Amino acid sequence: MADFGRSIDLGENPYRMLFRFLAQAGLGENGAAELAANAARLKSKDWPYPVIELLLGKQTAEGTLAAASKPSEKCEANFYVGEWHLIRRDREQAYKMLQTAVDSCSKTFYEHAAAITELQRINR
């Protein structure tokens, strides 16, 4: 976790913030306050900011999916909404969204590989 923290300190990369939050959630920690503080430093509210809003409870899953306009954003939206469902313990919806991410994401995207890993974990 310390490495994630240092990576966030090195810049204003929203993806680093998102993955730190997800790592914290995976450990059962609530990283909402940290995510909100880090997101406040972002200069842009462009994509993937709607994902940050979703994870902070300020956006709906539907709104997050609708905010994704490019194919790459749609892929990412499916992954992050799937993760959001996992955090909320809705494994059925998480599975659907993560499978959609696998089906729609380029194999070069981190979200593609992470979705595969999450699907394997759900199926255990």
C-alpha positions in Angstrom: 0.0 0.0 0.0 2.9 2.4 0.7 3.9 2.1 -3.0 0.5 3.2 -4.1 0.6 6.1 -1.7 4.0 7.2 -3.1 2.8 6.8 -6.7 -0.1 9.2 -5.9 2.3 11.7 -4.4 4.3 11.7 -7.6 1.5 13.2 -9.7 -2.2 13.8 -10.2 -3.0 10.6 -12.0 -6.6 9.6 -11.4 -6.0 6.0 -12.3 -3.4 5.6 -9.5 -6.0 7.1 -7.2 -8.7 4.7 -8.3 -6.4 1.6 -8.0 -5.3 2.7 -4.5 -8.9 3.0 -3.5 -9.7 -0.5 -5.0 -6.7 -2.0 -3.2 -7.9 -0.5 0.1 -11.4 -1.8 -0.5 -10.0 -5.2 -1.2 -8.3 -5.1 2.2 -11.6 -4.1 3.8 -10.4 -0.5 4.4 -12.5 2.6 3.6 -10.4 4.8 1.4 -13.2 7.3 0.5 -11.7 10.2 2.5 -8.3 9.7 0.9 -9.8 9.3 -2.6 -11.9 12.5 -2.1 -8.8 14.5 -0.9 -6.7 13.2 -3.8 -9.4 13.8 -6.4 -9.8 17.4 -5.1 -6.2 18.0 -6.5 -7.3 17.0 -10.0 -7.5 19.9 -12.5 -9.8 18.1 -14.9 -13.2 16.6 -14.3 -12.9 14.6 -17.6 -12.9 10.9 -17.8 -12.3 8.9 -15.4 -13.6 11.5 -12.9 -17.1 10.0 -13.2 -15.7 6.8 -11.8 -14.2 8.7 -8.8 -17.7 10.2 -8.3 -19.2 6.7 -8.4 -16.8 5.3 -5.8 -17.5 8.3 -3.6 -21.3 7.9 -3.8 -21.8 11.0 -5.9 -22.7 9.3 -9.2 -24.8 6.3 -10.1 -23.6 3.2 -12.0 -25.9 4.2 -14.9 -24.5 7.8 -14.9 -21.0 6.5 -14.9 -21.6 4.2 -17.8 -23.4 7.1 -19.7 -20.4 9.4 -19.1 -18.2 7.1 -21.0 -18.2 8.3 -24.6 -15.2 6.6 -26.2 -14.8 2.8 -26.6 -11.8 2.8 -24.2 -13.9 4.7 -21.6 -16.8 2.3 -22.0 -14.4 -0.6 -21.4 -13.1 1.1 -18.3 -16.6 2.0 -17.1 -17.7 -1.6 -17.2 -14.7 -2.6 -15.2 -15.0 0.1 -12.5 -18.8 -0.4 -12.2 -18.1 -4.1 -11.8 -15.6 -3.3 -9.0 -18.2 -1.0 -7.4 -20.7 -3.8 -7.4 -18.1 -6.1 -5.8 -17.5 -3.5 -3.0 -21.2 -3.5 -2.4 -21.2 -7.3 -2.4 -23.4 -7.7 -5.4 -21.5 -10.5 -7.0 -24.1 -11.2 -9.7 -24.0 -7.6 -11.1 -20.3 -7.5 -10.6 -19.9 -10.6 -12.7 -22.0 -9.2 -15.5 -20.1 -5.9 -15.7 -16.6 -7.6 -15.4 -17.5 -10.0 -18.1 -18.6 -7.1 -20.3 -15.2 -5.5 -19.6 -13.4 -8.6 -20.7 -15.5 -8.8 -23.8 -15.1 -5.1 -24.7 -11.6 -4.1 -23.5 -8.5 -4.3 -25.6 -6.2 -7.1 -24.2 -3.6 -4.4 -23.7 -5.7 -2.6 -21.1 -5.0 -3.2 -17.4 -8.7 -3.3 -16.9 -9.0 -6.3 -19.2 -6.5 -8.3 -17.1 -7.9 -7.1 -13.8 -11.4 -8.1 -14.9 -10.2 -11.6 -15.8 -8.6 -11.9 -12.3 -11.7 -10.7 -10.6 -13.9 -13.1 -12.5 -11.7 -16.0 -11.5 -11.9 -14.8 -7.9 -15.7 -14.6 -8.0 -15.9 -18.1 -9.5 -14.0 -19.7 -6.6 
